[in-house]
């Protein structure tokens, strides 16, 4: 399958993860490398908008190439619901979603390759 047909799919070692609003990501390249963020918008097949509610606010999200992100299985229903209902989300909800993800231990499991 070539990149043009792949669409919004990102393959990980064991399964395919679809970029969606509210999904937690880790930045792999760029100034914000190794930081966690939340997808707050889908631009096209290659790019998404991310924000963390702290350094990168919802009002000024970062456009990021999907190849430069690690997508996790964790999707914040609060963030996704807020954006679908009102078109925006508070920075506090973004910070809370990332905090909840970190507490779940999924970030450490992915780092160790489990």
Order of alpha helices (4+ residues) and beta strands (2+ residues): alpha-beta-beta-beta-beta-beta-beta-beta-alpha-alpha-alpha
